[in-house]
Amino acid sequence: MDHPAAIPVLAPLTSTAVKTITRSARLEADIGTVVGLAHERGDGQMQLLGQFASSLLGDKWDPAHPSFDRFCRGLMAEPGAPAHLRNDPELRRLYPPKRLRELMPVNMAAALDLTEMRLAAKAKAANRTS
């Protein structure tokens, strides 16, 4: 898999890497790449980055979206987050769990994502027939 230059593959992730990703002009197209890299590598930090990128996209690039560090700490404190992330000692050291009130529970976010995908598919189908 080719890795776009806009997505540095770094361990540990730095604020520079996060800024590069969030400022990328191709970010929407790169979200799938980030998530794909996360699963391909099986790397917890990349998975957190994929979750962050997906959340930022879902939040419509709202400047009030939590920073990468705050988001990761909140995700680490979320009971619905994947156990392999929450229980990873290195991730817990880098991002000590701290409840983030603004963070939507994982199952609710998944339901909203599914709803948005269905609405988008419906709108696309309607555009084809008109």
TAZI-V350163 format. One record per residue. N is the residue number from 1. RES is the residue in one letter. PHI is phi in radians with two decimals (999 if undefined). NEAR is the number of other C-alpha atoms within 12 Angstrom. Layout:
n & res & phi & near
N & RES & PHI & NEAR
N & RES & PHI & NEAR
This chain:
n & res & phi & near
1 & M & 999 & 9
2 & D & -1.38 & 13
3 & H & -1.78 & 18
4 & P & -1.02 & 21
5 & A & -1.06 & 17
6 & A & -1.27 & 25
7 & I & -2.07 & 36
8 & P & -1.25 & 27
9 & V & -1.76 & 28
10 & L & -2.14 & 21
11 & A & -2.46 & 19
12 & P & -1.33 & 21
13 & L & -1.20 & 28
14 & T & -1.91 & 20
15 & S & -1.10 & 19
16 & T & -1.12 & 17
17 & A & -1.11 & 25
18 & V & -1.14 & 33
19 & K & -1.09 & 22
20 & T & -1.05 & 24
21 & I & -1.21 & 35
22 & T & -1.26 & 34
23 & R & -1.67 & 20
24 & S & -1.09 & 21
25 & A & -1.18 & 16
26 & R & -1.76 & 19
27 & L & -0.99 & 28
28 & E & -1.01 & 24
29 & A & -1.22 & 19
30 & D & -1.39 & 29
31 & I & -0.97 & 32
32 & G & -1.06 & 24
33 & T & -1.15 & 31
34 & V & -1.07 & 40
35 & V & -1.14 & 30
36 & G & -1.08 & 25
37 & L & -1.06 & 29
38 & A & -1.05 & 26
39 & H & -1.28 & 19
40 & E & -1.10 & 17
41 & R & -1.42 & 19
42 & G & 1.14 & 17
43 & D & -1.62 & 26
44 & G & -1.02 & 34
45 & Q & -1.14 & 38
46 & M & -1.17 & 35
47 & Q & -1.15 & 35
48 & L & -1.10 & 40
49 & L & -1.09 & 45
50 & G & -1.09 & 38
51 & Q & -1.11 & 36
52 & F & -1.10 & 35
53 & A & -1.08 & 41
54 & S & -1.12 & 33
55 & S & -1.15 & 34
56 & L & -1.10 & 29
57 & L & -1.10 & 25
58 & G & -1.09 & 24
59 & D & -1.52 & 20
60 & K & 1.00 & 15
61 & W & 1.08 & 20
62 & D & -1.04 & 13
63 & P & -1.06 & 12
64 & A & -1.43 & 13
65 & H & -1.00 & 24
66 & P & -1.00 & 24
67 & S & -1.10 & 26
68 & F & -0.99 & 33
69 & D & -1.08 & 28
70 & R & -1.09 & 26
71 & F & -1.07 & 34
72 & C & -1.10 & 39
73 & R & -1.09 & 29
74 & G & -1.16 & 33
75 & L & -1.13 & 40
76 & M & -1.13 & 39
77 & A & -1.61 & 29
78 & E & -1.41 & 27
79 & P & -1.04 & 22
80 & G & -1.48 & 20
81 & A & -1.21 & 28
82 & P & -0.95 & 20
83 & A & -1.05 & 17
84 & H & -1.14 & 20
85 & L & -1.44 & 34
86 & R & -1.04 & 30
87 & N & -1.71 & 21
88 & D & -1.33 & 21
89 & P & -1.05 & 16
90 & E & -1.19 & 19
91 & L & -1.16 & 29
92 & R & -1.15 & 25
93 & R & -1.24 & 17
94 & L & -1.24 & 25
95 & Y & -2.29 & 29
96 & P & -0.97 & 25
97 & P & -0.97 & 27
98 & K & -2.60 & 22
99 & R & -0.91 & 20
100 & L & -2.10 & 23
101 & R & -1.01 & 15
102 & E & -1.28 & 18
103 & L & -1.31 & 32
104 & M & -1.32 & 28
105 & P & -0.96 & 23
106 & V & -0.97 & 22
107 & N & -1.17 & 16
108 & M & -1.22 & 14
109 & A & -1.08 & 22
110 & A & -1.11 & 19
111 & A & -1.11 & 14
112 & L & -1.15 & 18
113 & D & -1.04 & 20
114 & L & -1.11 & 15
115 & T & -1.08 & 15
116 & E & -1.09 & 15
117 & M & -1.11 & 15
118 & R & -1.14 & 14
119 & L & -1.11 & 14
120 & A & -1.12 & 14
121 & A & -1.14 & 14
122 & K & -1.11 & 14
123 & A & -1.13 & 14
124 & K & -1.14 & 13
125 & A & -1.11 & 12
126 & A & -1.13 & 11
127 & N & -1.17 & 10
128 & R & -1.21 & 9
129 & T & -1.48 & 8
130 & S & -1.67 & 7
